[in-house]
């Protein structure tokens, strides 16, 4: 297995609070997706909802994946004012979150 040169994936697993409406969730997802336009180190963004038949999601319902060119780029993203502002908004609507950064291997 070979580790990808530079590329780093930023994975967020999220469980929204019960009182967060589907409309609010959609608004938050659009805000997250827009970070690609505001934070230069963020190269791509994808998201989806859990569809697993295994029922091992532990309550997490949404997955968000962003791509960066390096761990330094993620550090720049994390400190960027647009990310900080959005992150605080997102966190205030979540019951649980897991964040993992990894370098893909082939």
N, C-alpha and C positions, 0 to 999 in steps of 0.2 A: 504494500500500500504506500502510495506517495502523497505526501501532504501538498496541497495546492500552494503555489508560490504567492504569498501575499494575501490572497483573497481570504476574507473573514466573513462568516455569516453571523448575524445578530438575530437570535430567536427569542421571541417573547410569547409566553403562554399566559393567557388571561382568562379570569373568571369575573364577569361583571357583577356588580351588586344586583340583588333581586329587583330593586326599585328603578333600575336604569331602563328606560324605554328602548324599544328597537330603533326608534327615530334618533335617539341620543347616541346609541351605539353606532349607527350609520354615520352620524355627524363626526364622531370621534375617529372612525376609520378613515373618513375623507381627510380629516386633519392630519392623521398619521401619514397617509399616502402623500400629502402635500409637502411633508418634510423633505422629500426628494428634490423639490424645487427650491427649498430654502437653505438646505445644509449640503454644500458641495461634496463632502466626502461620502455621502450616502448615494450609492450608485443605482440601487433598485429596491423595490418594495413589493412584497406579495403577502396576501393574507388568505385565511380560510377558516371555516368552522369545523369543529370535530364531526367526523362522519364514521368513526370507528365502530365496528360491530363488537369489539372486544369489551367495551364499557370499562376501560381502565384509565379514563381521562381525569379522574379524581376531582371532577367539577370544573375543570378548565374547558372552556367552550370555544375560544378563539386562538389562532396561531398567527403571529406576525413575523415575517422574515425580511430582513434588510441585508444588503450586500455592501461590503466595504473592501477597499484595496489593501488594507493593513490594519493591525491592531492600533497603530498610531491614528489612523483615520477614525476608528471607533472612539478613541479618546477625544478627538476633536469634535465628533458628533455629540458625545455625551455632554461636553462643556458648552456647546453652541446654545446661545440664548433661545432660539426657536425650539430646540429640543427640550431645554429646561422648562420653558413655559408649557409646551404641549405635555411633557411628562407629568408635570404637576396636575394638569387637568385630567389626564388619563388615570393617574393613580387615585384621584379623588372619586372615580367611578368604579374602581375595581375592589373586589373582595379579596382576590388572590392574584399573585403574579410570580412567574419564574422567568428569569432572563439568563440566556446562555449564549456565549460567543464561542465559535469554533472555526477551525480551519478545515475545510472539506478535504477528504482523502479519496483517492481513486483506487 
